[in-house]
Amino acid sequence: IGQTDSDGNISYSSAPDFAIAPSSKNKAFDERAKLKIVKIYLLVQNGRKDRDYDFRNSPESSSPSSYSFSDNDTSPPISDSFNLSAITDWWNYRWKLIKISVVPRNLN
């Protein structure tokens, strides 16, 4: 989530605080006005299962069961990882990261 700070600069957070009291309509308006961009990261399976392929040997695999990524287009850069261990035979699949950026409109 990209929000403007008090100087008008966009700052990014992967865990923004949108807790707004129900009676605070002005605060809700202010928070919506600060929201400038939403970035979504989707990790998707790329192709069919390949028993001869081992994702653990690929450059994207940073630990035994995760896919790590960094987005240096943000300030500060966003880094995170997806835990793949809940997926059966996850290492026999190729994975692709899809980045979606959305500029919200008409929130006021």
N, C-alpha and C positions, 0 to 999 in steps of 0.2 A: 504494500500500500504506500503510495506517495502522497504526502501531505505537505502543505506549505507551513513553514515555521513563521515566527514573528517578523522575520526580515523578508518574507516572500519567497525564500528558497525552498525547493522541494527536498524533503528528507524522507527516506524510505525505512519501513519497518516491516518485518515479517510477522509481527504480533502486535498490531495496533490496539489501542485502548479506546473502544467505542462505547464504553459504559456511560449511558446518559440517563439521568433520572427522568421518570415519566412526566414530571411537572416542569421540566426544564426545556421548553420549546425553543428559547433563544440559543441555548447551548447546542441543541440538535441542528439548528440552522447554521451556527458557526462551524460545527464539525463538518457538515456537508459542504460548506463553502471552501473549507481547507483541502478537501479531497480532490486531488488533481489527476492521479493515475492509479490503476490497479493492474498489477502484473500477476499472471497465472502461469504456473509451471506444471505441465503434464508429462509424466513419464509413461510412454506407450510401448507396447510390444511391436517390434519391427519385423514382420515376417512370421513364418511358422517355426515350430520347435525344430531345432537342429541338434541331433544327438552328437554330432561331431564338433560342435561349437561349444566353447567354454567362456562365458562372460567374465569369469574371474580372472582371465588372462588379458582382458581388454584394458585400454588406457582409462576408460571411464570408471572402472571398478577400483575404488580406493580402499575398501575393506572387504572382508570375506562375503558380506551379503548386502552391500549397499551401492547405490549409484549417487555420486556426488557431483554437484555443479556449482558454478559461480557465475554471477551476472555482474560484469564490471561496468555496465552502462548506468548503474545506479551509484549514488553517493550517500553513504558508504556502500561499497560493493556487497551484494547479497550472496551468501554461500549457504548451502543446505544440502541435505542428502535424502534419498528415498530408501527405506528399508525394504528389501526384497525377500526377506526370509519367510514371509507368510505364503509365498507363491511356490507351488510344487515345481521342482526342476527349473527354477528361475535362471540358473546358469546356462541352460540350453537355449536361451532366447537372446536375440539382439534387442537392445533397448534404444529408444530415441526420445530425446527431450524436446518438447514443444513449448515455446514461449509465446504467451498471448499478452499484449498490452492493451488496456482499455482506458480511454479517456471518458470519464463519466460526464454526462450532460443532463440538464434539466433536473438537478437534485434540489434546487431551491424552490 
